[in-house]
């Protein structure tokens, strides 16, 4: 059996991928890569081998890749030097003899000129680096996480409405669990080499649609209110979100309003073998919830 390494094992997508891989493979065939092994202690307790490395540390990657056949390469965080990190991660994998790399990037339309600061340009660089490496690859282009919708509409929508800048575009989403299941399929079965998948769940919804979904869930009208970009940023900063991050979130909202993520081609459903979680299903059952990454932003480490 091939040895599979999942990077970002302490993060959401990495963990979900390993959860689904454990349903398909003995844990002895699985490994997780992290910068801080303490954050993956629960995975180690399940028998998954935890390997320590950092995308910035080429030699640590070479050590972590020893004996690895398939690599799930979860993209580095935005607003870091993603080009250097992804180049190291891909080049080290080639040197170490990895036979298949699956890379996560943001879904984008053919011919789109969309630029999301800190994300899309470095996604393109990583994809081109991977294609040029000669290592068989799969590109997992992912729709916006459905769990992140609360970041865009805030957790106050039941009280103040869905308040966003105007736009009629619709957005597909994907749950992290469904993405993890798709990655597990790609890593476990033959025939996915040198393919590009656009992983999204339908139907695509607009922010106005989201207001109607929340209205149905609560049994009381949740208004859709269009506001200026400046007010949108101000509303987020009032919630404790730093202004640069609020501006970054606004860029995502603009892209959603333009319909940049509205395509649903069925790739996700085919890979997981069932209907993926829809935006409506998620919002009806999970809004509002405590979103750990949002709370971490609001509460600086002491």
C-alpha positions as CSV (number, residue, x, y, z in Angstrom):
1,X,0.0,0.0,0.0
2,X,1.3,3.5,-0.7
3,X,2.3,5.8,2.1
4,X,0.3,9.0,2.1
5,X,1.4,12.3,3.7
6,X,-1.1,15.1,4.4
7,X,0.4,18.5,5.1
8,X,-1.4,21.0,7.3
9,X,-2.6,18.0,9.4
10,X,-3.5,20.3,12.3
11,X,-5.7,22.5,10.2
12,X,-9.3,22.0,9.1
13,X,-8.9,20.5,5.6
14,X,-5.9,18.4,6.5
15,X,-7.7,16.9,9.5
16,X,-10.8,16.1,7.4
17,X,-8.7,14.5,4.7
18,X,-7.0,12.3,7.3
19,X,-10.4,11.4,8.9
20,X,-11.7,10.1,5.5
21,X,-8.4,8.4,4.7
22,X,-8.6,6.4,7.9
23,X,-11.9,4.9,6.6
24,X,-9.9,3.6,3.5
25,X,-6.4,2.8,4.7
26,X,-4.7,1.4,7.8
27,X,-3.3,4.2,9.9
28,X,0.2,2.7,9.3
29,X,-0.1,4.0,5.7
30,X,-0.9,7.5,6.8
31,X,1.2,10.4,8.0
32,X,0.5,14.0,8.8
33,X,2.9,17.0,8.5
34,X,2.8,19.8,11.0
35,X,5.0,22.6,12.2
36,X,4.0,21.9,15.8
37,X,3.5,18.2,16.7
38,X,1.7,19.2,19.9
39,X,-1.2,20.5,17.8
40,X,-1.6,17.0,16.2
41,X,-1.4,15.0,19.4
42,X,-5.0,13.6,18.9
43,X,-4.0,12.3,15.5
44,X,-0.9,10.7,16.9
45,X,-3.1,9.0,19.5
46,X,-5.0,7.4,16.7
47,X,-1.8,5.9,15.3
48,X,-1.1,8.4,12.5
49,X,2.6,9.1,12.2
50,X,3.2,12.9,12.7
51,X,6.2,14.4,10.9
52,X,7.5,17.9,11.7
53,X,8.4,20.2,8.9
54,X,8.0,23.8,7.7
55,X,7.4,24.9,4.1
56,X,10.2,27.5,4.6
57,X,12.7,24.8,5.7
58,X,13.7,22.7,2.6
59,X,15.7,20.2,4.5
60,X,12.9,19.5,6.9
61,X,10.6,18.8,4.0
62,X,13.1,16.3,2.5
63,X,13.2,14.5,5.8
64,X,9.4,14.5,6.1
65,X,8.9,13.2,2.6
66,X,11.1,10.1,3.1
67,X,9.2,7.0,2.0
68,X,6.2,9.0,0.9
69,X,4.3,7.9,-2.3
70,X,1.4,10.3,-2.3
71,X,1.4,13.9,-1.0
72,X,-1.6,16.0,-0.1
73,X,-0.2,19.5,-0.3
74,X,-2.5,22.0,1.5
75,X,-1.8,25.5,0.4
76,X,0.0,27.9,2.7
77,X,-1.8,30.7,4.5
78,X,-2.5,34.0,2.6
79,X,-0.2,37.0,3.4
80,X,2.9,34.8,3.8
81,X,5.5,34.2,1.2
82,X,3.4,31.5,-0.5
83,X,5.5,31.3,-3.6
84,X,8.7,30.4,-1.7
85,X,6.8,27.9,0.5
86,X,5.0,26.1,-2.4
87,X,8.2,26.1,-4.5
88,X,10.0,24.4,-1.6
89,X,7.2,21.9,-0.9
90,X,6.9,20.9,-4.6
91,X,10.6,20.8,-5.4
92,X,11.5,18.8,-2.3
93,X,8.7,16.3,-3.1
94,X,10.2,15.8,-6.6
95,X,13.7,15.3,-5.1
96,X,12.3,12.9,-2.5
97,X,10.7,10.7,-5.1
98,X,7.0,11.4,-4.3
99,X,4.9,9.9,-7.0
100,X,1.7,12.0,-6.9
101,X,0.9,15.4,-5.5
102,X,-2.6,16.8,-4.8
103,X,-2.6,20.6,-4.4
104,X,-5.4,22.8,-3.0
105,X,-6.1,26.1,-4.6
106,X,-9.1,28.5,-5.0
107,X,-11.6,27.7,-7.7
108,X,-11.6,30.1,-10.6
109,X,-13.3,30.5,-13.9
110,X,-11.6,30.0,-17.2
111,X,-10.3,33.3,-18.5
112,X,-11.2,35.2,-15.3
113,X,-9.2,38.2,-14.4
114,X,-10.1,37.9,-10.7
115,X,-7.2,38.7,-8.3
116,X,-7.7,38.0,-4.6
117,X,-4.8,39.6,-2.8
118,X,-2.5,37.1,-1.2
119,X,-4.2,34.1,-2.9
120,X,-4.9,33.9,-6.6
121,X,-1.5,35.0,-8.1
122,X,0.4,32.6,-5.8
123,X,-2.1,29.8,-6.6
124,X,-1.3,30.2,-10.3
125,X,2.5,30.1,-9.5
126,X,2.1,27.0,-7.5
127,X,0.0,25.2,-10.1
128,X,2.5,26.1,-12.9
129,X,5.4,25.0,-10.7
130,X,3.6,21.7,-10.1
131,X,2.9,21.1,-13.7
132,X,6.5,21.8,-14.6
133,X,7.9,19.5,-11.9
134,X,7.2,16.4,-13.9
135,X,5.5,14.8,-10.8
136,X,2.0,13.5,-11.5
137,X,-0.4,16.0,-10.0
138,X,-4.1,16.7,-9.2
139,X,-5.3,20.2,-8.7
140,X,-8.1,20.5,-6.2
141,X,-9.6,23.9,-6.9
142,X,-12.0,24.6,-4.0
143,X,-15.0,26.8,-3.7
144,X,-15.2,29.1,-0.7
145,X,-15.7,27.1,2.5
146,X,-19.4,27.0,3.5
147,X,-18.1,27.3,7.1
148,X,-16.7,30.8,6.3
149,X,-20.0,32.3,5.2
150,X,-20.5,33.6,8.8
151,X,-17.3,35.6,8.3
152,X,-18.9,37.4,5.4
153,X,-22.4,38.0,6.8
154,X,-21.2,38.2,10.5
155,X,-23.0,36.4,13.3
156,X,-25.5,39.3,13.7
157,X,-27.6,38.6,10.6
158,X,-30.6,37.5,12.6
159,X,-30.6,40.8,14.4
160,X,-29.5,43.3,11.7
161,X,-30.0,41.4,8.5
162,X,-27.5,40.3,5.8
163,X,-25.7,43.6,5.3
164,X,-23.3,43.5,2.4
165,X,-22.3,45.7,-0.6
166,X,-24.8,45.4,-3.5
167,X,-24.5,42.6,-6.0
168,X,-26.6,39.9,-7.7
169,X,-23.9,37.3,-8.3
170,X,-24.3,33.8,-6.8
171,X,-21.7,31.7,-5.0
172,X,-21.2,28.0,-4.7
173,X,-19.5,26.7,-1.6
174,X,-18.0,23.5,-0.3
175,X,-17.8,22.1,3.3
176,X,-14.5,21.1,4.6
177,X,-15.8,17.6,5.4
178,X,-16.9,17.1,1.7
179,X,-13.5,18.4,0.5
180,X,-11.7,16.0,2.8
181,X,-13.8,13.1,1.4
182,X,-13.0,14.2,-2.1
183,X,-9.2,14.3,-1.3
184,X,-9.4,10.9,0.2
185,X,-10.9,9.5,-3.0
186,X,-8.2,11.2,-5.1
187,X,-5.4,9.8,-2.9
188,X,-6.9,6.3,-2.6
189,X,-7.9,5.5,-6.2
190,X,-6.1,5.4,-9.5
191,X,-7.0,7.6,-12.5
192,X,-6.8,11.1,-10.9
193,X,-3.3,11.9,-12.1
194,X,-2.8,15.1,-14.1
195,X,-6.4,16.2,-13.6
196,X,-8.0,19.4,-12.5
197,X,-11.1,19.3,-10.3
198,X,-13.4,22.2,-9.4
199,X,-14.9,21.3,-6.1
200,X,-18.2,23.0,-5.3
201,X,-21.7,22.3,-4.1
202,X,-24.9,23.6,-5.6
203,X,-27.1,25.4,-5.9
204,X,-25.1,28.6,-5.9
205,X,-26.7,31.3,-3.8
206,X,-26.6,35.1,-3.6
207,X,-26.4,37.1,-0.4
208,X,-30.1,37.9,-0.9
209,X,-30.7,34.2,-1.2
210,X,-28.9,33.7,2.1
211,X,-31.2,36.2,3.8
212,X,-34.2,34.2,2.6
213,X,-32.6,31.0,3.8
214,X,-32.1,32.5,7.3
215,X,-35.6,33.9,7.2
216,X,-37.0,30.4,6.6
217,X,-34.8,28.9,9.4
218,X,-35.9,31.5,11.9
219,X,-39.5,31.8,10.8
220,X,-39.1,35.6,10.8
221,X,-37.9,37.9,8.0
222,X,-34.1,38.5,7.9
223,X,-33.7,41.5,5.6
224,X,-31.1,41.8,2.9
225,X,-29.6,45.3,3.2
226,X,-27.1,46.7,0.8
227,X,-24.4,48.9,2.3
228,X,-21.3,50.8,1.1
229,X,-17.9,49.2,1.2
230,X,-16.9,51.6,3.9
231,X,-19.8,50.6,6.1
232,X,-19.0,46.9,5.5
233,X,-15.4,47.4,6.7
234,X,-16.6,49.4,9.7
235,X,-19.0,46.7,10.7
236,X,-16.3,44.1,10.7
237,X,-13.8,46.3,12.6
238,X,-16.5,46.9,15.3
239,X,-16.5,43.1,15.8
240,X,-12.8,43.1,16.5
241,X,-11.6,42.2,13.0
242,X,-8.4,44.2,12.0
243,X,-9.1,46.6,9.2
244,X,-6.6,45.0,6.7
245,X,-8.4,41.7,7.2
246,X,-11.8,43.3,6.9
247,X,-10.7,44.8,3.5
248,X,-9.5,41.3,2.5
249,X,-12.9,39.9,3.4
250,X,-14.5,42.7,1.3
251,X,-12.6,41.5,-1.7
252,X,-14.1,38.0,-1.4
253,X,-17.6,39.6,-1.1
254,X,-16.9,41.6,-4.3
255,X,-15.9,38.4,-6.1
256,X,-19.0,36.6,-4.9
257,X,-21.2,39.5,-6.0
258,X,-19.6,39.2,-9.5
259,X,-20.5,35.5,-9.7
260,X,-16.8,34.5,-9.7
261,X,-17.6,31.3,-7.8
262,X,-21.0,30.4,-9.2
263,X,-20.1,27.3,-11.3
264,X,-21.1,23.8,-10.2
265,X,-19.9,21.1,-12.5
266,X,-20.5,18.0,-10.4
267,X,-16.9,17.1,-9.7
268,X,-17.4,17.2,-5.9
269,X,-20.5,15.0,-6.0
270,X,-18.8,12.5,-8.3
271,X,-15.8,12.2,-6.1
272,X,-17.6,11.7,-2.8
273,X,-20.5,9.6,-4.2
274,X,-23.4,11.6,-2.7
275,X,-24.9,15.1,-2.7
276,X,-22.5,17.5,-1.0
277,X,-23.7,19.8,1.8
278,X,-25.4,22.8,0.3
279,X,-25.3,26.4,1.5
280,X,-28.9,26.3,2.6
281,X,-28.5,23.0,4.6
282,X,-25.5,24.4,6.3
283,X,-27.0,27.8,7.3
284,X,-30.3,26.2,8.5
285,X,-28.5,23.9,10.8
286,X,-25.3,25.8,11.8
287,X,-26.0,29.6,11.9
288,X,-24.8,31.2,14.1
289,X,-22.0,29.2,15.5
290,X,-18.7,30.0,17.2
291,X,-16.1,30.0,14.4
292,X,-12.7,29.2,16.0
293,X,-10.6,31.1,13.4
294,X,-12.8,34.2,13.7
295,X,-12.6,34.1,17.5
296,X,-8.8,33.7,17.3
297,X,-8.6,36.9,15.2
298,X,-10.7,38.8,17.7
299,X,-8.8,37.6,20.7
300,X,-5.0,38.2,20.3
301,X,-2.7,35.8,22.0
302,X,-1.5,37.0,25.4
